[in-house]
């Protein structure tokens, strides 16, 4: 076998020393290069897996936050609708109170106007009576100045009764 190795040009001592150098180099590279590179790859893989898990967790939290936001919006919408209904009821009550107050003021104004009208009517009646009395007086004075035979007694009674209302009472009896 020694001959075969020499014919092939292989020196067994050189081969053995190269094998020993290769094993030493393999051990040194494995210890100083391969180990740290593999550790770095493992750490990177773990970071990536952790990032993916965190992303999934963040997605879940985002979905939960969206659901909470939708619930809060629903609650706010319901609260605003309740406020609108309450405001509508209060406005109707206020409208009814204002309408009632307006009717009361209107009735008071009408009553006041009726009292003023009654007072004015009474003043007009008093004035008319005083003027009627003056007219009857003037007519009687003229009638007295006339010939007494020409004046009819019935006309005098009517003239005197219209001023005092006595003639009307006699006619109704």
Buried (B, 14 or more C-beta within 10 A) or exposed (E): EEEEEEEEEEEEEEEEEEEEEEEEEEEEEEEEEEEEEEEEEEEEEEEEEEEEEEEEEEEEEEEEEEEEEEEEEEEEEEEEEEEEEEEEEEEEEEEEEEEEEEEEEEEEEEEEEEEEEEEEEEEEEEEEEEEBEEEBEEBBEEBEEEEEEEBEEEEBEEBBBBBEEEBEEEEEE
